[in-house]
Amino acid sequence: MSISSETPHDPPDNTTSKALPSKDQTPTQSDSTPSIPQPLLLRLIHEGFADKNTKIDKQAIQVFHKYVEVFVREAIARTRAEKEEAAERGEVATQSDVGWLEVEDLEKVAPGLVLDFL
């Protein structure tokens, strides 16, 4: 990661170009799976910087993209497993509710998930 100063609120030069690999460079689990938009990734990573003029290498953005992608997939997998276990215990109102994940379902697995990803 390179660090330098620019004028405030200007996006860093090296993050304005296409930093994420194309689909033919890095295959994902499914071609129909939507990717996390690069502007969102840049916003997330820049929010954590004390110096808002910090620049990020393209490779660092690619690593961060993969990290967030794995985090999201793991959150969904754990939430789905928890919901299925709750259905087996009879804690889900209807069987059709098992296929839908709610914010409350994600909140149940969040503490363990965050601890595992630190």
Backbone hydrogen bonds in HBPLUS format (Angstrom, degrees):
<---DONOR---> <-ACCEPTOR-->    atom                        ^
c    i                          cat <-CA-CA->   ^        H-A-AA   ^      H-
h    n   atom  resd res      DA  || num        DHA   H-A  angle D-A-AA Bond
n    s   type  num  typ     dist DA aas  dist angle  dist       angle   num
A0010-ASP N   A0007-THR O   3.37 MM   3  5.96 160.6  2.41 135.7 135.4     1
A0015-THR N   A0012-PRO O   3.26 MM   3  5.65 163.5  2.29 111.3 116.0     2
A0016-THR N   A0013-ASP O   3.40 MM   3  5.71 165.6  2.42 109.6 113.7     3
A0025-GLN N   A0022-SER O   3.02 MM   3  5.35 145.9  2.14 108.0 118.0     4
A0026-THR N   A0022-SER O   3.24 MM   4  6.56 163.7  2.27 163.7 166.4     5
A0033-THR N   A0030-SER O   3.22 MM   3  5.32 157.5  2.27 102.6 109.5     6
A0040-LEU N   A0037-PRO O   3.10 MM   3  5.43 123.9  2.43 105.3 118.8     7
A0041-LEU N   A0037-PRO O   3.14 MM   4  6.56 157.2  2.20 150.7 157.5     8
A0042-LEU N   A0038-GLN O   2.89 MM   4  6.14 166.2  1.91 161.9 164.9     9
A0043-ARG N   A0039-PRO O   2.96 MM   4  6.10 154.4  2.03 141.3 148.4    10
A0044-LEU N   A0040-LEU O   2.89 MM   4  6.12 162.0  1.92 152.8 157.4    11
A0045-ILE N   A0041-LEU O   2.95 MM   4  6.17 165.3  1.97 155.3 158.7    12
A0046-HIS N   A0042-LEU O   2.92 MM   4  5.97 157.3  1.97 147.3 153.8    13
A0047-GLU N   A0043-ARG O   3.05 MM   4  6.10 141.3  2.20 144.3 153.0    14
A0049-PHE N   A0046-HIS O   3.22 MM   3  5.37 161.8  2.26 106.7 112.3    15
A0054-THR N   A0051-ASP O   3.21 MM   3  5.83 155.4  2.28 125.2 124.7    16
A0061-ILE N   A0057-ASP O   3.17 MM   4  6.53 150.1  2.26 146.2 154.1    17
A0062-GLN N   A0058-LYS O   2.99 MM   4  6.30 152.3  2.07 147.1 154.9    18
A0063-VAL N   A0059-GLN O   2.97 MM   4  6.26 156.0  2.03 148.2 154.1    19
A0064-PHE N   A0060-ALA O   2.92 MM   4  6.11 160.2  1.96 145.2 151.0    20
A0065-HIS N   A0061-ILE O   2.79 MM   4  5.97 153.8  1.86 146.6 154.2    21
A0066-LYS N   A0062-GLN O   3.04 MM   4  6.31 160.6  2.08 147.2 151.2    22
A0067-TYR N   A0063-VAL O   2.93 MM   4  6.16 159.1  1.97 150.2 156.5    23
A0068-VAL N   A0064-PHE O   2.90 MM   4  6.12 165.2  1.93 155.2 158.0    24
A0069-GLU N   A0065-HIS O   2.90 MM   4  6.06 157.7  1.95 148.0 155.1    25
A0070-VAL N   A0066-LYS O   2.90 MM   4  6.10 162.1  1.93 152.2 156.2    26
A0071-PHE N   A0067-TYR O   2.94 MM   4  6.12 156.8  1.99 145.7 152.8    27
A0072-VAL N   A0068-VAL O   2.89 MM   4  6.10 162.9  1.92 153.6 156.9    28
A0073-ARG N   A0069-GLU O   2.98 MM   4  6.18 166.9  1.99 150.8 154.7    29
A0074-GLU N   A0070-VAL O   2.88 MM   4  5.98 159.3  1.92 149.2 155.3    30
A0075-ALA N   A0071-PHE O   2.89 MM   4  6.08 153.3  1.96 146.1 153.9    31
A0076-ILE N   A0072-VAL O   2.99 MM   4  6.26 159.6  2.04 151.6 156.3    32
A0077-ALA N   A0073-ARG O   2.92 MM   4  6.14 162.5  1.95 148.6 153.9    33
A0078-ARG N   A0074-GLU O   2.87 MM   4  6.00 168.3  1.89 153.4 156.3    34
A0079-THR N   A0075-ALA O   2.98 MM   4  6.01 156.3  2.04 142.3 149.5    35
A0080-ARG N   A0076-ILE O   2.88 MM   4  6.01 160.2  1.92 150.0 155.5    36
A0081-ALA N   A0077-ALA O   2.97 MM   4  6.16 162.1  2.01 147.7 152.7    37
A0082-GLU N   A0078-ARG O   2.91 MM   4  6.07 159.8  1.95 147.0 152.8    38
A0083-LYS N   A0079-THR O   2.90 MM   4  6.08 155.3  1.96 147.0 153.9    39
A0084-GLU N   A0080-ARG O   2.91 MM   4  6.17 156.0  1.97 150.9 157.2    40
A0085-GLU N   A0081-ALA O   2.96 MM   4  6.20 155.6  2.02 148.0 154.7    41
A0086-ALA N   A0082-GLU O   2.91 MM   4  6.15 150.9  2.00 144.3 152.6    42
A0087-ALA N   A0083-LYS O   2.95 MM   4  6.21 145.2  2.07 141.3 150.9    43
A0088-GLU N   A0084-GLU O   3.01 MM   4  6.33 149.2  2.11 143.5 151.4    44
A0089-ARG N   A0085-GLU O   3.07 MM   4  6.36 143.3  2.21 141.6 151.3    45
A0091-GLU N   A0086-ALA O   2.80 MM   5  5.11 159.5  1.84 160.3 154.2    46
A0090-GLY N   A0087-ALA O   3.05 MM   3  4.91 150.1  2.14  96.5 105.8    47
A0097-ASP N   A0094-THR O   3.08 MM   3  5.42 145.9  2.20 105.3 115.0    48
A0098-VAL N   A0095-GLN O   3.15 MM   3  5.56 154.1  2.22 108.5 115.8    49
A0100-TRP N   A0097-ASP O   3.21 MM   3  5.41 156.2  2.27 106.3 113.4    50
A0105-ASP N   A0102-GLU O   2.98 MM   3  5.17 126.3  2.27 100.2 114.2    51
A0106-LEU N   A0102-GLU O   3.20 MM   4  6.66 152.8  2.27 149.6 156.6    52
A0107-GLU N   A0103-VAL O   2.90 MM   4  6.19 152.1  1.97 150.7 159.4    53
A0108-LYS N   A0104-GLU O   3.22 MM   4  6.45 135.9  2.42 137.6 146.9    54
A0109-VAL N   A0106-LEU O   3.21 MM   3  5.55 130.4  2.47 104.0 115.2    55
A0110-ALA N   A0106-LEU O   3.06 MM   4  6.08 128.0  2.34 146.2 160.8    56
A0113-LEU N   A0109-VAL O   3.09 MM   4  6.15 159.8  2.13 157.3 163.5    57
A0114-VAL N   A0110-ALA O   2.89 MM   4  5.97 170.1  1.90 162.8 163.9    58
A0115-LEU N   A0111-PRO O   3.11 MM   4  6.28 162.8  2.14 147.6 152.6    59
A0116-ASP N   A0112-GLY O   3.00 MM   4  6.15 151.1  2.09 143.5 151.2    60
A0117-PHE N   A0113-LEU O   3.11 MM   4  6.34 135.5  2.32 143.0 154.6    61
A0117-PHE N   A0114-VAL O   3.18 MM   3  5.18 132.2  2.42  96.0 108.7    62
